[in-house]
Amino acid sequence: MSRHVLVLAGGLSYEREVSLRSGRRVVDALRRSGVDATVRDVDAGLLTALETERPDAVFIALHGASGEDGSLRGVLDLLGIPYVGAGADPARVAWDKAAAKAQLRAVGLPTPDWIALPHETFRELGAQALLDRIVERLGMPLMVKPAEGGSGLGAQAVRTVEELPSAMVGCFGYCDTALIERFASGADIAVSVVESALGPAALPAVEIVPADGVYDYTARYTAGTTTWHAPARLDPEIAERVAETAVAAHDALELRDLSRVDLLVDEAGDIQVLEVNVSPGLTETSLLPIAVQAAGLDFGTVLADLVEQAIKRSS
């Protein structure tokens, strides 16, 4: 029996174009696996479309708030429509990087020290005074990034005190709250976690090597600007610990179906969890499809299995 799957992509976030690319790739992969899939943007007509042309399941390929902050997932729960991915409440926690880091640390998972501050707090208490205290507390260098959002938008490594004010301004252009964390150096590693009837399992880790050393928006989505090693060039014992840490992060945030855990591994083999993404990119240069290929799996089959899993969960 062919399933009808509605793939939601686009939206109005800064990551709209990436989402559209993810959506098209998901539709193509599902169709190759025999699934009747169509893609649709998120707009004022979506609710009516979901009620009148009810799909068997929804695949959320939205990035940014609409796809990751739990609100759309809550609407789908309200309508009783199955969907692939984390539930509404866990998605809300994972979307808030500071809340997610606190939950990870509460279960003993390592993550760089941080402070999250709204733009309003800087205005009320004095930006320079706060920045001075942040440097005293966390030291240098620092990583400044939006507390909500992805694709590297608004994120900047800050290596000198003089760079910090402009990094904050750039960050606030994408989110009202900035996450400032102690900069951790080492190998950038991404681990995609995919669930089956046997539970969550880590796909081969992907090592990220951007040409200019910074994995920003351009490096993520422009062909030829980043080299990926899949599996990552890690000692087998470290690779096993990386996989275990990724699954533990997925479980700690109570996620389901799929996620991507971004980690850093230093020269001593110590691991830090940077963040967890509940709606990872699925474009031709995205990390989850690279990991699927490295595992020797078919991308469309993996997605189709997740769809079936979501439908069975709701029955």
C-alpha distance (Angstrom), angle and dihedral (degrees) to the residues before:
residue distance angle dihedral
M1 . . .
S2 3.79 . .
R3 3.78 114.8 .
H4 3.77 122.3 -140.7
V5 3.79 108.7 -135.2
L6 3.77 123.7 -174.6
V7 3.80 112.3 -151.2
L8 3.80 112.4 -154.7
A9 3.80 114.7 -151.0
G10 3.77 139.8 152.0
G11 3.79 113.9 36.6
L12 3.78 125.2 161.6
S13 3.80 102.6 -77.3
Y14 3.80 126.2 114.4
E15 3.81 86.1 -100.7
R16 3.80 94.9 60.2
E17 3.82 96.6 118.2
V18 3.79 92.5 48.5
S19 3.80 89.5 49.3
L20 3.80 92.3 51.8
R21 3.80 89.8 52.2
S22 3.80 90.7 48.7
G23 3.80 91.0 49.0
R24 3.79 94.1 51.6
R25 3.78 91.6 49.3
V26 3.81 92.7 48.9
V27 3.81 91.6 50.6
D28 3.80 92.3 49.3
A29 3.82 92.2 48.1
L30 3.80 94.0 47.5
R31 3.79 92.5 48.1
R32 3.80 90.6 52.2
S33 3.80 86.5 55.7
G34 3.79 92.2 53.4
V35 3.80 97.5 -100.0
D36 3.81 119.4 137.5
A37 3.81 98.7 -127.6
T38 3.78 131.6 170.9
V39 3.79 130.5 178.5
R40 3.79 125.2 -131.8
D41 3.78 135.6 179.7
V42 3.79 121.9 -126.7
D43 3.78 110.3 -108.2
A44 3.81 142.7 128.5
G45 3.80 91.3 -69.0
L46 3.79 96.3 55.9
L47 3.80 97.5 90.5
T48 3.81 92.6 52.4
A49 3.80 90.9 46.3
L50 3.81 91.8 51.6
E51 3.79 91.6 50.9
T52 3.82 98.6 43.4
E53 3.81 99.3 36.5
R54 3.77 98.5 31.1
P55 3.82 111.4 -166.9
D56 3.78 123.5 -146.4
A57 3.78 88.0 -122.2
V58 3.79 142.6 -11.3
F59 3.78 125.2 -128.1
I60 3.80 110.6 -155.8
A61 3.80 110.5 -144.1
L62 3.79 92.7 162.3
H63 3.79 120.0 124.8
G64 3.77 124.9 -160.5
A65 3.79 127.0 29.6
S66 3.80 99.5 -32.1
G67 3.77 93.4 57.2
E68 3.78 102.1 30.7
D69 3.82 112.0 31.8
G70 3.80 94.4 74.5
S71 3.80 97.9 -114.1
L72 3.81 97.7 107.8
R73 3.78 90.5 41.6
G74 3.79 88.3 54.6
V75 3.81 90.0 54.1
L76 3.80 91.0 50.9
D77 3.81 88.9 50.0
L78 3.80 88.6 51.0
L79 3.80 90.4 53.3
G80 3.79 92.9 43.9
I81 3.81 93.0 -122.7
P82 3.82 115.8 147.8
Y83 3.79 117.4 -126.1
V84 3.76 138.0 -177.7
G85 3.77 116.0 -110.3
A86 3.77 144.4 29.5
G87 3.77 120.8 -15.3
A88 3.79 122.1 -108.0
D89 3.81 99.4 -95.2
P90 3.82 98.0 45.5
A91 3.80 89.4 45.5
R92 3.81 90.1 55.4
V93 3.79 91.1 54.3
A94 3.81 95.0 45.4
W95 3.83 90.5 47.4
D96 3.81 89.9 60.0
K97 3.80 101.4 67.9
A98 3.80 94.1 -162.3
A99 3.82 92.6 50.6
A100 3.81 90.3 46.3
K101 3.81 92.2 50.1
A102 3.79 90.4 50.1
Q103 3.81 90.8 51.8
L104 3.81 91.5 47.6
R105 3.78 92.2 49.8
A106 3.82 90.8 47.0
V107 3.81 89.2 64.5
G108 3.79 93.1 44.7
L109 3.79 101.1 -98.6
P110 3.82 113.8 143.9
T111 3.81 118.7 -116.7
P112 3.83 129.6 159.7
D113 3.81 117.2 -89.8
W114 3.78 111.9 -96.5
I115 3.76 149.6 171.1
A116 3.81 125.9 -151.4
L117 3.79 117.9 -153.2
P118 3.81 130.9 177.1
H119 3.78 120.4 -130.6
E120 3.80 88.9 -116.8
T121 3.81 91.0 60.7
F122 3.79 90.6 56.0
R123 3.79 90.8 51.7
E124 3.79 93.9 47.5
L125 3.81 100.2 42.8
G126 3.78 100.4 31.8
A127 3.79 122.9 -92.0
Q128 3.79 98.5 -128.5
A129 3.79 94.7 48.0
L130 3.80 91.0 50.8
L131 3.79 93.4 45.9
D132 3.81 90.1 51.9
R133 3.81 90.8 53.3
I134 3.81 91.6 46.9
V135 3.79 91.1 54.2
E136 3.82 90.4 47.6
R137 3.82 90.6 51.3
L138 3.79 103.0 39.3
G139 3.80 102.1 22.6
M140 3.78 125.0 -150.0
P141 2.99 142.6 -24.1
L142 3.80 102.9 42.9
M143 3.78 138.5 -177.1
V144 3.80 116.0 -135.3
K145 3.80 118.7 -166.6
P146 3.80 140.4 149.3
A147 3.80 112.2 -82.4
E148 3.81 86.7 -134.8
G149 3.79 125.9 35.7
G150 3.76 140.9 49.0
S151 3.80 147.7 -140.6
G152 3.80 90.3 82.2
L153 3.80 91.2 -78.9
G154 3.81 111.9 157.4
A155 3.81 92.8 3.4
Q156 3.78 120.9 130.1
A157 3.78 137.2 170.0
V158 3.81 109.2 -130.0
R159 3.79 115.3 -154.4
T160 3.80 100.8 167.5
V161 3.79 133.2 40.2
E162 3.80 89.2 -121.0
E163 3.81 91.4 61.9
L164 3.80 94.6 54.0
P165 3.85 101.2 81.7
S166 3.82 94.0 51.7
A167 3.81 90.7 45.7
M168 3.79 89.4 54.3
V169 3.80 91.5 49.9
G170 3.81 90.6 50.3
C171 3.79 91.2 48.5
F172 3.81 93.8 49.9
G173 3.78 88.2 54.7
Y174 3.82 87.5 72.2
C175 3.80 103.9 30.8
D176 3.80 138.0 14.7
T177 3.81 90.9 -130.7
A178 3.79 124.9 58.3
L179 3.79 123.8 -153.2
I180 3.78 110.4 -149.5
E181 3.77 113.7 -171.5
R182 3.77 137.3 172.5
F183 3.81 107.7 -91.2
A184 3.78 113.3 -112.8
S185 3.79 120.2 -159.9
G186 3.76 127.2 -152.2
A187 3.79 140.8 76.7
D188 3.82 115.8 -21.5
I189 3.79 106.9 -129.5
A190 3.80 129.3 -178.1
V191 3.79 121.5 -165.1
S192 3.78 120.4 -168.9
V193 3.78 115.5 -151.8
V194 3.81 118.0 -154.9
E195 3.78 124.8 -177.5
S196 3.77 129.3 -141.6
A197 3.78 134.0 168.0
L198 3.80 85.9 -74.0
G199 3.80 92.7 57.8
P200 3.81 133.9 -106.4
A201 3.79 119.1 -21.9
A202 3.78 132.1 -178.3
L203 3.79 118.7 -120.3
P204 3.82 117.9 -143.7
A205 3.80 110.8 -61.3
V206 3.80 116.3 -107.9
E207 3.80 119.2 -141.7
I208 3.79 113.9 -148.2
V209 3.82 120.5 -147.6
P210 3.82 112.1 175.2
A211 3.81 116.0 -161.9
D212 3.81 94.0 -122.8
G213 3.80 95.8 35.4
V214 3.81 95.5 -107.8
Y215 3.80 121.3 99.1
D216 3.80 96.1 -150.4
Y217 3.80 131.3 147.9
T218 3.81 93.3 -76.6
A219 3.79 92.9 48.3
R220 3.81 91.0 49.5
Y221 3.77 99.5 50.7
T222 3.81 108.2 23.0
A223 3.79 114.7 88.3
G224 3.80 114.2 -123.2
T225 3.81 97.5 22.4
T226 3.82 97.4 93.1
T227 3.78 135.8 40.6
W228 3.78 118.9 -146.5
H229 3.78 126.1 -160.8
A230 3.78 113.1 -157.6
P231 2.91 114.0 -150.4
A232 3.80 93.7 29.9
R233 3.79 118.7 -115.6
L234 3.79 94.9 -105.4
D235 3.76 133.9 137.0
P236 3.84 107.6 -99.7
E237 3.81 92.6 -115.6
I238 3.80 91.8 50.7
A239 3.81 91.3 44.7
E240 3.80 89.2 55.0
R241 3.82 91.6 50.5
V242 3.81 90.5 47.8
A243 3.81 90.2 53.5
E244 3.81 91.9 47.2
T245 3.81 91.0 48.9
A246 3.80 92.1 50.6
V247 3.81 92.8 51.1
A248 3.80 90.0 45.7
A249 3.83 90.2 53.2
H250 3.82 90.6 48.2
D251 3.81 89.7 51.5
A252 3.81 94.9 42.8
L253 3.80 90.5 58.1
E254 3.83 90.2 44.9
L255 3.79 92.5 -123.2
R256 3.78 126.0 162.3
D257 3.81 142.4 -158.0
L258 3.80 99.0 6.9
S259 3.77 142.9 -3.2
R260 3.77 139.8 156.1
V261 3.78 121.0 -129.0
D262 3.80 117.9 -158.3
L263 3.78 114.1 -152.3
L264 3.76 140.8 168.8
V265 3.81 125.0 -139.2
D266 3.80 117.3 -163.1
E267 3.80 128.4 -155.0
A268 3.79 91.7 -89.8
G269 3.79 90.8 55.6
D270 3.80 93.9 -109.0
I271 3.83 114.0 149.1
Q272 3.80 128.7 -142.6
V273 3.81 123.9 -173.1
L274 3.80 109.0 -136.8
E275 3.82 102.0 -179.7
V276 3.80 144.5 -35.9
N277 3.80 124.3 -126.8
V278 3.81 120.7 -153.5
S279 3.81 94.4 -170.9
P280 3.80 105.1 38.3
G281 3.77 121.5 -170.2
L282 3.79 115.8 -90.5
T283 3.81 101.0 -170.6
E284 3.79 126.5 123.0
T285 3.83 89.9 -89.0
S286 3.81 97.4 39.4
L287 3.77 122.4 118.9
L288 3.80 102.2 -126.5
P289 3.84 94.7 58.6
I290 3.82 88.9 46.6
A291 3.81 89.4 53.6
V292 3.81 91.8 47.2
Q293 3.80 89.7 53.9
A294 3.81 91.5 46.9
A295 3.80 88.8 54.2
G296 3.80 89.9 54.9
L297 3.79 92.4 -116.0
D298 3.78 130.6 136.0
F299 3.80 111.4 -111.8
G300 3.80 94.7 -144.4
T301 3.79 92.7 48.9
V302 3.80 91.5 51.2
L303 3.81 91.0 51.3
A304 3.81 93.2 44.9
D305 3.81 90.3 51.3
L306 3.80 90.1 52.3
V307 3.80 89.6 51.7
E308 3.80 91.5 52.3
Q309 3.78 89.7 47.5
A310 3.81 91.1 53.6
I311 3.81 92.3 48.8
K312 3.81 93.2 49.0
R313 3.79 90.2 48.4
S314 3.79 90.9 59.4
S315 3.79 97.3 45.0
